[in-house]
Amino acid sequence: MYKAGEEEIEAIARVIRAGTLFRYRDGSECERFEARYAKALGVPHFDLSASGTLALSAGLIGLGIGPGNEVLVPAHTYMATATAVLAVGAIPVLVEIDETLTIDPSAMEHAIGPATRAVTPVHMWGTACAMDEIVEIAERHGLLVLEDACQGVGGGYEGRMMGAIGHAGAFSFNYFKNMTSGEGGGIATRDDHVAERARCAIDPCHFYWQGQDEGLKPFAGAGARASELMGAMLNVQLDRIDGIIGAMRQNRRRVLDATKGLSNRGLRQAPMNSPDYDCAAQLMFSLPTATDADAFAASTGGVVAGKTGRHTFTNWDQVLTQEGAHHRSLNPYTLPENAQTRRDLPEGFGTTSLDILGRTVMIPMDPDHGEEDLEALAHNIELAATEIADGALRAGQAYRDLKSPDLQKFDAQSDA
Ligand SMILES: Cc1ncc(COP(=O)(O)O)c(C=O)c1O
């Protein structure tokens, strides 16, 4: 969702002209963003990092996850959710998704074992996880909750912000996200100790500048400090985010209303856990079969609708081949501490998730969709449903072109 203009250019230029690219200084852009974003999320701590991947592992480190622990990860997410678990020495245990394309709470409860210590619900495609159920299950089983809100920037769940509901929440600001600085990320938490540990993971030297918590013994960390260019751009992007999300919610509601009647032609709106609060970055339909979903995507030339194939466990080579680290002595899959964890996928795992993903089509929303685009979208969706049901278009029927160039980006969006 790349929306940037002269304000961002000016903010970055200001930092370059002043020659103040290092974050630890008075008037820091990073510090200003961290304070503003923490306030927007309703948490006391938000710490920037160089990526969402590092934010996830900093969150896990903050929560004290390591060798001997299992972390529940949905079968459908960008692979960093799983590889971040390996990066801290723990084992990702995969869990099926449901038709919302987020972790299935009952499958999650089923997957809990004696070594399970945490769960990472992923607000995939900006749609909300069933956080009330997830938190209730986690509390009953004594699990920690690290929300992966990398795709949920600016979105919420029933009045609370994504990433601010669990014990910690990780965010990404890479090019494809709702707010971007090209690359970047950060971690939110209410807990002082978790925040201090996460800061140490992000920058093992941070206490030189930020002071040291008496209770924390510093440990070695990867080092993924944010730059002032990132902070400057994000401060401008933060001013845009509510407008972007608000427009997408309104646009999605319009198209959903206009296509409500299509279930008799096999096109069912996919369920959502928090339709009034999530990011509304995608409009999703569930079709009866994968063949129908393929036909739906093809019938619109892939321009209006797409299917995601890449964010699924079947593509996570490092996890499937158990290459959990760069060095075999550090590989969580062979660490003695992980001997009691479940390292292999159960027989038949993934059938449900793959079936759901095969039948689901997604239509990206754009805050800049105007009246004409919204009408064309609804028209094209109806036509595609008719084409699949009837086997062909009728004479005189034709798809309409959309103006928004973002709709062409579906494949690229699927990549990150
Ligand atoms: C769900 C999810 N988790 C984690 C990440 C990792 O973020 P980054 O690309 O900033 O490292 C991404 C971003 O692509 C993501 O979409």
The ligand as a Gaussian input file, in Angstrom:
#p B3LYP/6-31G(d) Opt

LIG

0 1
 C        2.809000     -11.538000       8.254000
 C        4.216000     -11.024000       8.153000
 N        5.086000     -11.302000       9.135000
 C        6.355000     -10.848000       9.101000
 C        6.822000     -10.082000       8.061000
 C        8.239000      -9.660000       8.037000
 O        8.408000      -8.287000       7.886000
 P        9.682000      -7.685000       7.107000
 O        9.516000      -7.978000       5.658000
 O        9.620000      -6.226000       7.432000
 O       10.887000      -8.327000       7.699000
 C        5.936000      -9.756000       7.029000
 C        6.369000      -8.894000       5.915000
 O        6.580000      -9.176000       4.836000
 C        4.621000     -10.253000       7.061000
 O        3.771000      -9.993000       6.073000

